[in-house]
């Protein structure tokens, strides 16, 4: 597969991955708690790089922008998280179902 196919594969995984981060990742949920916002989701992403590392394996790097709804009682609490992430994805042999199997948050900040 070509390099552009690796990018397309990762793009298709990002929305579910961002939802998992917002629900389960300690670092991201800690930042969410600081903002007092709710309804977090992937707003955008950029700097996506992805490349294959053998059959059924790829690595990627991306900047995610997660955003939440402002609590009207706390309007200046921040509503965006920017996270630089590196990770790996794989698919079982003879399958087209890719999953992010490993990731590391290199940097994450809120807009506070």
C-alpha positions as CSV (number, residue, x, y, z in Angstrom):
1,X,0.0,0.0,0.0
2,X,1.1,3.5,-0.7
3,X,1.9,6.2,2.0
4,X,-1.4,8.0,1.2
5,X,-3.3,4.9,2.0
6,X,-1.8,4.9,5.5
7,X,-3.0,8.5,6.0
8,X,-6.5,7.5,4.9
9,X,-6.5,4.6,7.3
10,X,-5.5,6.8,10.3
11,X,-8.0,9.5,9.3
12,X,-10.8,6.9,9.5
13,X,-9.8,5.9,13.0
14,X,-9.4,9.4,14.5
15,X,-13.0,10.2,15.5
16,X,-13.4,7.0,17.5
17,X,-9.9,7.4,18.9
18,X,-10.6,10.9,20.1
19,X,-13.8,9.7,21.8
20,X,-11.8,7.0,23.6
21,X,-9.2,9.6,24.7
22,X,-11.9,11.9,26.1
23,X,-13.6,9.1,28.0
24,X,-10.6,7.0,29.1
25,X,-7.2,8.6,28.9
26,X,-6.1,10.0,32.3
27,X,-4.1,12.9,30.9
28,X,-6.9,14.0,28.6
29,X,-9.7,13.5,31.2
30,X,-7.6,15.5,33.7
31,X,-7.4,18.4,31.2
32,X,-11.2,18.1,30.5
33,X,-11.8,18.4,34.2
34,X,-9.8,21.6,34.4
35,X,-12.0,23.2,31.7
36,X,-15.5,22.5,33.2
37,X,-16.8,21.8,29.7
38,X,-18.9,18.9,28.5
39,X,-19.7,17.0,25.3
40,X,-16.2,16.6,24.1
41,X,-15.4,15.5,20.5
42,X,-12.8,15.8,17.8
43,X,-13.0,19.2,16.3
44,X,-10.2,18.9,13.9
45,X,-6.7,17.5,13.3
46,X,-3.6,18.4,11.4
47,X,0.1,17.5,10.9
48,X,-1.0,13.9,10.2
49,X,1.8,11.7,9.1
50,X,1.4,8.0,8.6
51,X,3.6,5.2,7.2
52,X,3.5,1.5,6.9
53,X,5.9,-0.6,9.0
54,X,5.4,-4.0,7.4
55,X,2.3,-6.0,6.5
56,X,-0.7,-4.9,8.5
57,X,1.2,-2.4,10.7
58,X,1.6,1.3,10.5
59,X,2.8,4.2,12.6
60,X,1.4,7.7,12.8
61,X,1.8,11.2,14.3
62,X,-1.0,13.7,14.5
63,X,-2.2,16.8,16.3
64,X,-5.7,16.5,17.6
65,X,-8.0,19.4,18.5
66,X,-10.7,18.3,20.9
67,X,-13.5,20.7,21.9
68,X,-16.3,20.8,24.4
69,X,-19.4,22.9,25.2
70,X,-18.8,25.8,27.5
71,X,-20.6,25.7,30.8
72,X,-22.6,29.0,30.9
73,X,-21.8,29.4,34.6
74,X,-18.0,29.2,34.0
75,X,-17.6,30.9,30.6
76,X,-13.8,31.4,30.7
77,X,-12.7,27.9,31.6
78,X,-11.3,26.9,28.2
79,X,-13.0,24.7,25.6
80,X,-10.3,23.2,23.5
81,X,-7.5,20.7,24.0
82,X,-4.6,20.4,21.6
83,X,-2.8,17.0,21.8
84,X,0.3,15.9,19.9
85,X,0.1,12.1,19.6
86,X,2.3,9.3,18.2
87,X,0.9,5.9,17.7
88,X,0.7,2.5,16.0
89,X,-2.2,0.8,14.3
90,X,-2.6,-2.7,13.0
91,X,-5.0,-5.1,11.2
92,X,-5.1,-8.9,11.5
93,X,-4.0,-10.8,8.4
94,X,-6.6,-11.0,5.7
95,X,-8.6,-8.2,7.3
96,X,-9.3,-4.6,6.5
97,X,-10.3,-3.7,10.0
98,X,-7.6,-1.4,11.5
99,X,-7.3,-0.5,15.2
100,X,-5.0,1.8,17.1
101,X,-3.0,-0.5,19.3
102,X,-0.6,1.9,21.0
103,X,-0.3,5.6,21.4
104,X,1.7,8.1,23.4
105,X,0.7,11.7,24.1
106,X,3.7,13.8,23.4
107,X,2.2,17.1,24.5
108,X,-1.3,18.2,25.6
109,X,-2.6,21.6,26.6
110,X,-5.9,23.4,27.1
111,X,-6.7,26.9,25.8
112,X,-7.0,28.3,29.4
